[in-house]
Amino acid sequence: MNRNATENARLVQVLLVVVVSGAIAAFCIRAFSDPLPTELLHRLKKGMTQNEVRSILGPPTTIHEGGQWTYKRVLVFGYVAIHWQSDGTYDGQFNYERF
């Protein structure tokens, strides 16, 4: 190989390492971020209706058979579960799990 070809090959290797390292770093930052912004969760008040909670948090990722709502974000290790009282209003508690 001539000198230019060697320099170009080295440049491609360096760029590849930079791109892969950046992708890994971006994934790690995303994976360990909050499942939902905590400032939104602190806006919830006991007795809110499901529509009021939905207007703050958005639609849940999953609605379980027992009525519990779960919020997850793509590529985030964790979730938030919202619990309801028997009358269908927010019971004032949530599970916030990060892995």
C-alpha positions as CSV (number, residue, x, y, z in Angstrom):
1,M,0.0,0.0,0.0
2,N,1.2,3.5,-0.6
3,R,1.3,6.1,2.0
4,N,-2.0,7.8,1.2
5,A,-3.9,4.5,1.2
6,T,-2.4,3.7,4.6
7,E,-3.3,7.1,6.0
8,N,-6.9,6.7,4.6
9,A,-7.3,3.3,6.1
10,R,-6.1,4.6,9.5
11,L,-8.5,7.5,9.3
12,V,-11.4,5.1,8.6
13,Q,-10.4,3.0,11.6
14,V,-10.3,6.1,13.9
15,L,-13.7,7.3,12.6
16,L,-15.2,3.9,13.1
17,V,-14.0,3.8,16.7
18,V,-15.3,7.3,17.4
19,V,-18.7,6.5,15.9
20,V,-19.1,3.2,17.7
21,S,-18.0,4.8,21.0
22,G,-20.5,7.6,20.6
23,A,-23.3,5.1,19.9
24,I,-22.4,3.1,23.0
25,A,-22.3,6.3,25.1
26,A,-25.7,7.5,23.7
27,F,-27.2,4.1,24.5
28,C,-25.9,4.1,28.0
29,I,-27.1,7.6,28.7
30,R,-30.6,6.7,27.4
31,A,-30.8,3.3,29.1
32,F,-30.2,4.8,32.5
33,S,-32.4,7.9,32.2
34,D,-35.7,8.3,34.0
35,P,-38.7,6.2,32.7
36,L,-40.7,9.4,33.1
37,P,-39.6,12.8,34.1
38,T,-40.0,13.0,37.9
39,E,-41.4,16.5,37.7
40,L,-44.4,15.1,35.9
41,L,-44.9,12.5,38.6
42,H,-44.9,15.1,41.3
43,R,-47.7,17.0,39.6
44,L,-50.0,14.0,40.2
45,K,-52.5,14.4,43.2
46,K,-54.5,11.8,44.9
47,G,-58.1,11.6,43.6
48,M,-57.2,12.7,40.0
49,T,-59.3,11.1,37.3
50,Q,-57.7,8.9,34.7
51,N,-58.2,11.7,32.1
52,E,-56.4,14.2,34.4
53,V,-53.5,11.8,34.9
54,R,-53.4,11.1,31.1
55,S,-53.2,14.8,30.4
56,I,-50.1,15.1,32.5
57,L,-48.3,11.8,31.7
58,G,-49.7,11.0,28.3
59,P,-51.1,7.7,27.4
60,P,-49.8,4.7,29.3
61,T,-47.6,2.1,27.5
62,T,-49.7,-0.7,29.0
63,I,-53.0,-1.0,30.8
64,H,-53.0,-4.2,32.9
65,E,-56.1,-6.3,33.5
66,G,-56.3,-5.1,37.1
67,G,-56.4,-1.5,35.8
68,Q,-52.7,-0.5,36.7
69,W,-51.1,1.7,34.1
70,T,-47.4,1.2,33.2
71,Y,-45.2,3.8,31.5
72,K,-42.0,2.7,29.8
73,R,-39.7,4.4,27.3
74,V,-37.9,2.7,24.5
75,L,-34.3,1.7,25.5
76,V,-34.8,2.8,29.1
77,F,-34.2,0.3,31.9
78,G,-37.2,0.9,34.2
79,Y,-40.8,1.8,34.4
80,V,-43.4,3.7,36.3
81,A,-46.6,2.0,37.5
82,I,-49.7,4.1,38.4
83,H,-52.3,2.7,40.8
84,W,-56.0,3.4,41.0
85,Q,-58.6,3.4,43.8
86,S,-61.7,1.3,43.4
87,D,-63.6,4.3,42.2
88,G,-61.1,4.7,39.3
89,T,-59.3,7.7,40.7
90,Y,-55.6,8.0,41.3
91,D,-54.6,6.5,44.7
92,G,-51.7,8.9,45.2
93,Q,-49.0,6.2,44.8
94,F,-46.8,5.0,42.0
95,N,-44.0,2.5,41.6
96,Y,-40.8,3.9,40.1
97,E,-38.4,1.2,39.1
98,R,-35.0,1.6,37.5
99,F,-32.8,-1.3,36.8
